[in-house]
Amino acid sequence: MEGLKARAASMAWVAGALLLGHGRAQETSKASSVAAPGSTLKDWSFTLQKAGKVQARFKGSRAMPAGARVFDVENLHVDTFTPDGEAQITAESPACRVLVTNEAFVITSPGPVRITHADGRFAVAGVGFRWDHGAGRLSISNRVETTARVRLPMAGPQPRPQ
């Protein structure tokens, strides 16, 4: 039993020290952050802050430890914010793997992802992705669909050059 408590405490430290190199992760989950291997965290969530400002909020209906600093997350929903606190991007995936180290925060999945800009003018979706939050890099490998909503100039007669 003592070994199980030590592992749980170790996992809690990992969850609490998320993204040490990229900002402070603040636990916001109603569920306990203590997760022994083989256990499940329900209503998993945390807020990523840098210099006291919210950078992103991550939520999932369930998170299961899958190794050291690795979690399998179901129904991931991410909201990112500008330094001014304005909503920036929303991302959703039904199932993914989250890797957390002192140097990186990476989300991967062979399944679907949908990312939408807060103003609704740009969206991208596809199957199979890798998102490196710290590097600001997203790769979607299959069935990529992009939607861009732009205002086009009004059609009509154009003035002739003199």
C-alpha positions as CSV (number, residue, x, y, z in Angstrom):
1,M,0.0,0.0,0.0
2,E,2.9,2.4,0.8
3,G,4.3,1.8,-2.7
4,L,1.0,2.7,-4.3
5,K,0.8,5.9,-2.2
6,A,4.4,6.9,-3.3
7,R,3.5,6.3,-6.9
8,A,0.3,8.4,-6.5
9,A,2.3,11.2,-4.9
10,S,4.8,11.0,-7.7
11,M,2.0,11.2,-10.3
12,A,0.5,14.2,-8.5
13,W,3.8,16.0,-8.7
14,V,4.0,15.4,-12.4
15,A,0.4,16.6,-12.9
16,G,1.1,19.7,-10.7
17,A,4.4,20.5,-12.5
18,L,3.0,20.5,-16.0
19,L,4.9,22.6,-18.4
20,L,7.4,24.0,-15.9
21,G,9.5,25.3,-18.8
22,H,6.5,26.9,-20.6
23,G,4.6,28.5,-17.7
24,R,2.8,27.5,-14.6
25,A,0.1,24.9,-14.8
26,Q,-2.7,25.6,-12.3
27,E,-4.9,22.6,-11.4
28,T,-8.6,23.4,-11.9
29,S,-10.0,19.9,-11.8
30,K,-12.7,19.0,-9.3
31,A,-11.2,15.5,-9.5
32,S,-8.2,14.7,-7.5
33,S,-4.9,15.2,-9.3
34,V,-3.5,12.1,-7.7
35,A,-3.6,9.3,-10.3
36,A,-2.0,6.0,-9.7
37,P,-1.1,3.9,-12.8
38,G,-4.2,2.2,-14.1
39,S,-6.5,4.7,-12.5
40,T,-8.7,7.3,-14.2
41,L,-9.2,11.0,-13.6
42,K,-12.7,12.2,-14.5
43,D,-13.5,15.7,-15.6
44,W,-9.7,16.3,-16.0
45,S,-8.7,20.0,-16.6
46,F,-6.0,22.5,-16.0
47,T,-5.1,26.0,-16.9
48,L,-1.7,27.0,-18.4
49,Q,-0.5,30.3,-17.2
50,K,2.6,32.3,-18.1
51,A,3.6,35.5,-16.3
52,G,0.2,35.3,-14.4
53,K,-1.8,35.3,-17.6
54,V,-3.9,32.4,-18.9
55,Q,-2.4,31.0,-22.1
56,A,-4.7,27.9,-22.4
57,R,-7.4,25.8,-20.7
58,F,-7.3,22.1,-21.3
59,K,-10.3,19.8,-20.5
60,G,-11.1,16.2,-21.0
61,S,-13.9,13.9,-19.8
62,R,-11.3,11.3,-18.7
63,A,-7.5,11.1,-18.4
64,M,-5.6,7.9,-17.8
65,P,-1.9,7.8,-17.0
66,A,-0.1,5.9,-19.8
67,G,3.4,6.2,-18.6
68,A,5.8,8.8,-17.0
69,R,4.4,12.2,-17.9
70,V,2.0,10.7,-20.5
71,F,-1.8,10.7,-20.4
72,D,-4.5,9.3,-22.7
73,V,-7.3,11.9,-22.7
74,E,-10.8,11.4,-24.0
75,N,-12.9,14.3,-25.4
76,L,-10.1,16.8,-25.2
77,H,-11.2,20.5,-25.5
78,V,-8.6,23.3,-25.6
79,D,-9.1,27.0,-25.5
80,T,-6.1,29.3,-26.1
81,F,-5.9,33.0,-25.4
82,T,-3.8,36.0,-26.6
83,P,-1.6,37.8,-24.1
84,D,-4.5,40.3,-23.8
85,G,-6.8,37.5,-22.6
86,E,-8.9,37.4,-25.8
87,A,-10.1,34.0,-27.0
88,Q,-7.8,32.8,-29.8
89,I,-8.3,29.1,-30.8
90,T,-10.5,26.2,-29.9
91,A,-9.3,22.6,-30.5
92,E,-11.2,19.4,-30.0
93,S,-10.3,15.7,-30.3
94,P,-12.3,12.7,-29.1
95,A,-9.2,10.8,-28.0
96,C,-5.5,11.8,-27.9
97,R,-2.3,11.3,-26.0
98,V,-0.8,14.2,-24.0
99,L,3.0,14.2,-23.3
100,V,4.2,16.6,-20.6
101,T,7.9,17.3,-19.9
102,N,9.8,20.3,-18.6
103,E,10.7,21.2,-22.2
104,A,7.5,20.3,-24.1
105,F,3.8,19.9,-24.1
106,V,2.7,17.7,-27.1
107,I,-0.7,16.3,-28.0
108,T,-0.9,13.5,-30.6
109,S,-3.5,11.2,-32.0
110,P,-4.2,9.0,-35.1
111,G,-7.8,10.2,-34.8
112,P,-9.7,13.3,-35.7
113,V,-9.0,16.9,-34.6
114,R,-10.9,20.2,-35.3
115,I,-9.4,23.6,-34.7
116,T,-11.3,26.8,-35.1
117,H,-10.2,30.4,-34.7
118,A,-12.3,32.3,-32.2
119,D,-13.7,34.7,-34.8
120,G,-14.9,31.7,-36.9
121,R,-13.2,32.9,-40.0
122,F,-10.7,30.0,-40.1
123,A,-11.0,26.3,-39.3
124,V,-9.0,23.2,-40.0
125,A,-9.9,19.6,-39.4
126,G,-8.3,16.3,-40.2
127,V,-7.3,12.9,-39.1
128,G,-3.9,12.1,-37.5
129,F,-2.2,15.1,-35.8
130,R,0.6,16.3,-33.6
131,W,0.4,19.6,-31.8
132,D,3.5,21.0,-30.0
133,H,2.0,23.8,-27.9
134,G,5.4,25.1,-26.8
135,A,6.8,25.4,-30.3
136,G,3.5,26.6,-31.7
137,R,3.5,23.9,-34.4
138,L,0.6,21.8,-35.6
139,S,0.8,19.0,-38.2
140,I,-2.3,17.2,-39.5
141,S,-1.5,14.3,-41.7
142,N,-4.7,13.0,-43.4
143,R,-8.0,14.1,-44.8
144,V,-7.2,17.8,-44.1
145,E,-10.1,20.2,-44.6
146,T,-9.5,24.0,-44.3
147,T,-12.3,26.6,-44.2
148,A,-11.5,30.3,-44.6
149,R,-14.2,32.9,-44.5
150,V,-13.0,36.2,-46.1
151,R,-14.8,39.3,-47.3
152,L,-14.5,39.7,-51.0
153,P,-14.6,43.1,-52.7
154,M,-17.9,44.1,-54.1
155,A,-18.4,43.2,-57.7
156,G,-19.3,45.9,-60.1
157,P,-17.8,48.2,-62.7
158,Q,-14.2,49.1,-62.1
159,P,-12.9,52.5,-63.1
160,R,-10.8,52.5,-66.2
161,P,-7.3,53.8,-65.9
162,Q,-6.8,57.2,-67.6
